[in-house]
Every structure is written in structure tokens, then in C-alpha cells.
Amino acid sequence: LGIYELESMRPTVEFLSQIVLCCSCTIQFLRAMEKSELDKIVEKLKAEAPTEAGATGGANDGFETQGFDVHLERSHLNDEDLQRLIAALEGYSCVRLFLEGNGLTDVSADALATIIGDSNVVGSLNISHNQISAAGAKAVAEAIKRNKSLQILDLSHNSIGDDGGAALGEGLRYNNTLRVVRLARCRINDEGAEALAMALVEENTSVQELDMSSNGFGSDAMQAFAWAIDGKNLVSLTLRSCDLRHDDVPVLLGALPANSTLRELDLRFNKIGDKGASHLADLLRENDGLTHIDLRNNKIGHEIGYTALALALTENTSVLALELGDYADDSDEPDILELIDGLVAKNALLAKLSHTQSRSQV
């Protein structure tokens, strides 16, 4: 380009530079506003900090009323911010921390592990959607071995991998206070998944709700989860988007006829198809525990899969809600749908049969 052309472009370049500078200032301003929320929370915690005489006692004493919520979701917190928060929590107990969607790393996981392992400050911890790796998960795993107050742990959407999953499985062997463990989309494969499931089979008796959605595991881990179901402690199991096929259903859910503990089963976004639905239908005939089943987005057709499930529900005495839908079956004729509705009508307990498509894949 000649000098004239360059000179003629100068106003445009300067204008664009001003826009970039303005955007940068706006981002910094928004960040400062979000940070002010942390400032407010820290100030309030310090102002209302319990005195040593007023600090409450036991590990599980009054969990439902004693704890309170700290909401700092998607607040652009960094590791230094978390250190401020932790310092302000001294003297409190069973606090429910919601820290998902920030920029927290293994440094923050280490800091949280310290207070989890050495006190009853935290009753519930959600650090999903952060930047925690296997190292951070290992720190948390060591902490839960000693902890007596943490009841909910959500590490979903962190790349902890098999090493992190296996470490948490080992930690659960020594823990009997955690009730809910959520590890969706954590890049956990066979080794980590099997370690977690076997901890529930062999040692842990407290975990009632487990979410392992969007992780990849094979037959060995599937068998371990089946044993965990058979262990009769799990109340809710979520395995969305785990690439389950029809032949996984009898392996995973083979213990259902003798199980009356598992209440909720979420298998959305898998590939069990009509064969898998038929396998589940056979198992439901002898099960009196499941109340809510979600099979949306599983390529289940009306003529075979829906009908098999509907027939099973005429004999089942526990299912209150069954969610289906997603598959454009050629057999959508009114007579088949009328047959299904008639069969379902024979189940006086069924409150909901949904044919809607699920949009959330985890």
C-alpha cells in the first residue's frame, strides 16, 4: 500500500483501537463489579463470624439448619480470591459453597482440601466447570478421608481423568458422610470408574446419589456399577451420554428385580434402542423400587420399545414417572399410541409418561 492509502486508513485504525480499549475497560469494570460481590460476602462473613464460645459442635449436628449458602458461581474468581474467602470462613461450619464456572485451578483445590480435611467448615462443595486436574482431585480425595461434614461434592466438568477418579474412589473407602457425588464429564474411563464403583461395593455405605455422565467406560466398569446397584445403598444413578448399548442394560441393571433401594435412573442420550428398552421392561416387571426413569434420546421406537415398557408398567407397582422421546418411528399410527395409552392407564400409580425430547446432554 502507498503512503496515501495508509494515511487514509488511519482514522479507521484509530477508531477500532478505541473500540478495543472500550471493550477492555468494560470487561475490567464488569470484573470489578463481580469482585465486589466477593467483597460483600467476605465482609459479611467477618462481621458475623461466630465467637469461639458460640461456634457449634458436631460433624453432622443440625446440617440442614446450621449451614448457609455462599453463591459465587461464574464470578471470575481466581485462586487468590478463593484464599480470601477461605480465610473469612474460619469459625463457620457446614457452609454450602457454590463455586462453579470460575477460573479455579489445582491451587484452589489444595486450599479447599486443607479446610475439608482439617475442619467441618464445608458441608457442600460445588467446584464444577473449573480448571482442576488429577492433582487437585487427589488433594480433595485425601481430604475426604478425614472429613466428617461434607455431604455433597460436585467436581463435574473438570479434567481429573482416571488418576483423579481412582484417587476419589480410594478416598470414598474411608468416608461415610458424603451422600452425593457428581463427576459428570471428567474424562474418567475404565480405571477411574471401576475404582469409584468398587469403593461403593466394598467399603462406602453413605453415597446415595452418583452422577458419572459423559464419561467413557467399558464392560469392567459397567459390571462394577451393577454390583454397586446390588449393594442397595444407591438411591439415584445418572449415566447420561455414556454410549450405553442394548447389551449393557442386562449387565448394568441385572440386580433390579431384587433391588428396592434405587429410586431414580437417568440414562438419557445413550443408544439402548428397542432391545435395551425390552430388556429393561423385563426387569421392571419384578422391581418394586424405581420411581423415576428417564430414557429420552435413546432411539426407542413406539411399536417395540414403547410397547414393551408400557406392558411392563401394567405389572410394575412403583414407577411414578417414565420419560421417553426423540425417535421418529415409522409406526406412529394412532392405533399403536392408543394401545400404549391403554396399557399405561392400567397402572394407577403412573403420574407421568412424557414423550418429549431432552435438550440437555450434560
Secondary structure, 3 states (H helix, E strand, C coil): CCHHHHHHHHHHHHHHHHHHHHHHHHHHHHHHHHHHHHHHHHHHHHHCCCCCCCCCCCCCCCHHHHCCEEECCCCCCCHHHHHHHHHHCCCCCCEEEECCCCCCCHHHHHHHHHHHHHCCCEEEEECCCCCCCHHHHHHHHHHHHHCCCCCEEECCCCCCHHHHHHHHHHHHCCCCCCCEEECCCCCCCHHHHHHHHHHHHHCCCCCCEEECCCCCCCHHHHHHHHHHHHCCCCCEEECCCCCCECCHHHHHCCCHHHCCCCCEEECCCCECHHHHHHHHHHHHCCCCCCCEEECCCCCCCHHHHHHHHHHHHCCCCCCCEEECCCCCCCCCCHHHHHHHHHHHHCCCCCCEEECCCCCCCC
